[in-house]
Amino acid sequence: MSNLFHLKLKIMQVAENLKKVLDTIPDHVKLVAVSKTKSPEVIMQAYNTGHKIFGENKVQELVSKYESMPKDIEWHMIGHLQRNKVKYIVPFVYLIHGVDSFRLLVEINKQAKKINRTLNCLLQFHIAEEDTKFGFDMMEAKEMLQSEEYKSLDSVEISGVMGMATFTDDMNQVRKEFRQLKIYFEELKSNFFQNSETFREISMGMSSDYKIAIEEGSTMVRIGSDIFGARNTD
Ligand SMILES: *Cc1c(COP(=O)(O)O)cnc(C)c1O
């Protein structure tokens, strides 16, 4: 069979996979289609079905896709973000999921202020057992939110929380961690964001665990391989 045939098959699959995934997600949950490592041509197959929300985890790749692709795409930065790279994405990014330190938030505020933008961010919480995953714990988050320096930031808006569960087959463990993130969300909401309409997102759930995440209160799922197939590199 020719390469062209394989390419066409793959393209049809992306649209079909996306439709299947969307069919399993309730209306109040937003789907971020995670397009990392995928080419603009492949991503366009999802875009052409009408889907406009995509997530990337590397700054350089995100910038290059932003530049070459339609401007009505809502780009989400879902990966670990280094402070020295914040300035490259601030002009166009819609939401930064992985804010995992006060210093990072301060830098986002600084860069956003320079161009008169207010940027929406999620606080990433460490909910997994692995200590390789980034994120706040509750005490750090509260300390930050209580500080005068935080209160002086006027170019960022915290719109919720984000977390990644442990990489495990034990779905009870995964469920427990998502449940914890939801508890963190409620606690922050009642302590710091009671009157905020913006603070409403719980970004949790990937291909392997998004159904559980939705059951546990996710408002935003980040799904890659179920839509685009396995990644070659990561
Ligand atoms: C890659 C990635 C995802 C999507 O993972 P899949 O298993 O391919 O669905 C979600 N969130 C983050 C932060 C990622 O880096």
The ligand as an SDF file (V2000), in Angstrom:
LIG
                    3D

 15 15  0  0  0  0  0  0  0  0999 V2000
    0.8390   14.9420   26.9140 C   0  0  0  0  0  0  0  0  0  0  0  0
    0.0090   15.5460   27.9500 C   0  0  0  0  0  0  0  0  0  0  0  0
   -1.3680   15.2440   28.0410 C   0  0  0  0  0  0  0  0  0  0  0  0
   -2.0780   14.2960   27.0920 C   0  0  0  0  0  0  0  0  0  0  0  0
   -1.6720   12.9860   27.3120 O   0  0  0  0  0  0  0  0  0  0  0  0
   -2.3610   11.7510   26.5430 P   0  0  0  0  0  0  0  0  0  0  0  0
   -2.0540   10.5970   27.4100 O   0  0  0  0  0  0  0  0  0  0  0  0
   -1.6940   11.6780   25.2180 O   0  0  0  0  0  0  0  0  0  0  0  0
   -3.7970   12.0400   26.4220 O   0  0  0  0  0  0  0  0  0  0  0  0
   -2.1010   15.8810   29.0340 C   0  0  0  0  0  0  0  0  0  0  0  0
   -1.5340   16.7360   29.9060 N   0  0  0  0  0  0  0  0  0  0  0  0
   -0.2310   17.0360   29.8610 C   0  0  0  0  0  0  0  0  0  0  0  0
    0.3260   17.9920   30.8580 C   0  0  0  0  0  0  0  0  0  0  0  0
    0.5880   16.4460   28.8860 C   0  0  0  0  0  0  0  0  0  0  0  0
    1.8930   16.7620   28.8610 O   0  0  0  0  0  0  0  0  0  0  0  0
  1  2  1  0
  2  3  1  0
  2 14  2  0
  3  4  1  0
  3 10  2  0
  4  5  1  0
  5  6  1  0
  6  7  2  0
  6  8  1  0
  6  9  1  0
 10 11  1  0
 11 12  2  0
 12 13  1  0
 12 14  1  0
 14 15  1  0
M  END
$$$$
